[in-house]
């Protein structure tokens, strides 16, 4: 189970090996946790993605057979610090408000 960024690296490497007939061993360093992108990972696996993020993390855990990382699991009880939603045309003004400018 890998995150989308690492999946791209793996795919590019496999295609390169096939095209170049170069079978030199390589190391692909994972760049993120698949639990950071649970919706994208579940969609790539052909699974239901209609659940909220943390519930999707639980489902991904079941599929992958590994526990939800503590950093993700701790979000369940974390206070919401920022809840501003705005259109991109309002973003500059919202950032200024946030920075007290």
WOMO-V484974 format. One record per pair of residues at least 24 apart in sequence whose ideal C-beta (glycine too) atoms are under 7 Angstrom apart, sorted by the first residue. I is the first residue (numbers start at 1). J is the second residue. D is the distance in Angstrom with one decimal. If there is no record, write none. Layout:
[[I & J & D] [I & J & D]]
This chain:
[[1 & 34 & 4.9] [1 & 41 & 6.9] [1 & 64 & 4.2] [2 & 30 & 6.1] [2 & 34 & 5.9] [3 & 30 & 6.6] [3 & 31 & 6.5] [3 & 32 & 4.2] [3 & 33 & 6.2] [3 & 34 & 4.8] [3 & 36 & 6.4] [3 & 37 & 5.4] [4 & 37 & 5.3] [4 & 40 & 5.1] [5 & 31 & 4.5] [5 & 32 & 5.9] [6 & 30 & 4.6] [6 & 31 & 5.6] [33 & 69 & 5.9] [34 & 60 & 6.6] [35 & 60 & 6.3] [35 & 68 & 6.1] [35 & 69 & 5.5] [35 & 72 & 4.8]]
